[in-house]
């Protein structure tokens, strides 16, 4: 899976995209709100790790998500 952080503008918040190995969008959510139904993406129990990754990754750079 891959993750990218998209910078929002003025009233539009920052967003996170999670994409699968074929770069198909599997999750899209606000960076300041936790992702719900993490089990749908195989990420249950990894919420804290995901929050740390989101805080540390730069905007606009696609990165491999390794949890």
HUWOMO-V293521 format. One record per helix or strand of 2 or more residues. SS is the DSSP state (~ for helix, > for strand). FROM is the first residue (numbers start at 1). LEN is the number of residues. If there is no record, write none. Layout:
ss=SS from=FROM len=LEN
ss=SS from=FROM len=LEN
This chain:
ss=> from=2 len=5
ss=> from=15 len=5
ss=> from=25 len=6
ss=~ from=38 len=4
ss=~ from=47 len=10
ss=> from=63 len=2
